Amino acid sequence: MFDKLKEVERRFVSLEESLSQPSLTGSTLVQLTKERAELEPIVQEYRQYEGFLAQKIQLEEMLQGKGLDPELKDMAQEELIELEASLQACKKKLIVLMLPPDPNDKKNVILEIRAGTGGDEAGIFVADLLRMYIRYAESCRWTTEVLSAHESTKGGYKEVILHITGSAVYSRLKFESGVHRVQRIPVTESQGRIHTSACTVAVLPEVEDVEVEINPADLKIDTYRSSGAGGQHVNTTDSAVRITHMPTGVIAECQEERSQHKNREKAMKMLRTRIYDKMQSEQDREQRANRKQQVGSGDRSERIRTYNFPQGRLTDHRVNLTLYRLDAVMGGDLNEILDTLGAHHTAERLQHEQEP
């Protein structure tokens, strides 16, 4: 690892020298500045490690010398113990920083929420989750756009698909995929009984054209009249688009826009993302056959979280995290949950890296 760290530091120094040149402009300047910013945390931690190591060597040489004052010797030994702890802490941070990044972490996402068991209450919970994610996105200064929405009764949704763009969106939301269970008393419940419903969330990294090659001949494109709100235009124009990728059977549709062209663009965005997710899921299944992953498996059949409204309690079952501030979470305060999931995932990766 330390050979790689030396290479990283040399590259960092080279970047700083290049960036000091006034002739550097345009896309090259942007690219080198971005690379420098990515390497800086690693280099800072490595230099701190090297500093602690130099101090340790100096103290050990001092302690090996003859005629050292006993009181000074005790102080040096105490300092040596502290330096050892600092070195171990630095080394642990460096191992984390040097872990290979998830290539999807910096991508935008397409977030899909679907009603599961529970009828109308499940549809209402889809709407609740949609608001929760939109509010969290706003707190992160991300941009959200509804790509598709199929309304249900009583103000809920059968399905809603959200496009979220911003800085490192996937890295924060990727552990949200799975079954979200809700326990509460529906407004329509006259007996005051608690009902259990469920929704399925899928967080898919948005992909570019170059990442998924689609042969236009493999596509079946259907147009139809939009349903739902939208006025007279909705009922008279075949603006809605459904695209089927024949080799995989993956389907995407959009009817949110009045323009058939815009609906087609959005449907293609969803289609590419779903095909990519299907490819990734197949690869993940092969990997999980060799090593079980506790977090981030993307298995949307797994119950990951319970929202208990009568108790104001949220429980994430993957990391045994329980919070008694459900109102704040539903208002978009997800940082503690996402931080805990991220830390757990990093610990899992570290354990895997250290396995023989």
Secondary structure, DSSP 8 states (H G I E B T S, - for coil): -HHHHHHHHHHHHHHHHHHT-TT--HHHHHHHHHHHHHHHHHHHHHHHHHHHHHHHHHHHHHHHSSS--HHHHHHHHHHHHHHHHHHHHHHHHHHHHTS---TTTTS-EEEEEEE-TTTHHHHHHHHHHHHHHHHHHHHTT-EEEEEEEEE-GGG-EEEEEEEEESSSHHHHHGGG-EEEEEEE--TT-SS---EEEEEEEEEEE---GGGS---GGGEEEEEE---SSS-HHHHH---EEEEEETTTTEEEEE-SSS-HHHHHHHHHHHHHHHHHHHHHHHHHHHHHHHS--SS----TTSEEEEEETTTTEEEETTTTEEES-HHHHHTT--HHHHHHHHHHHHHHHHHHHH--
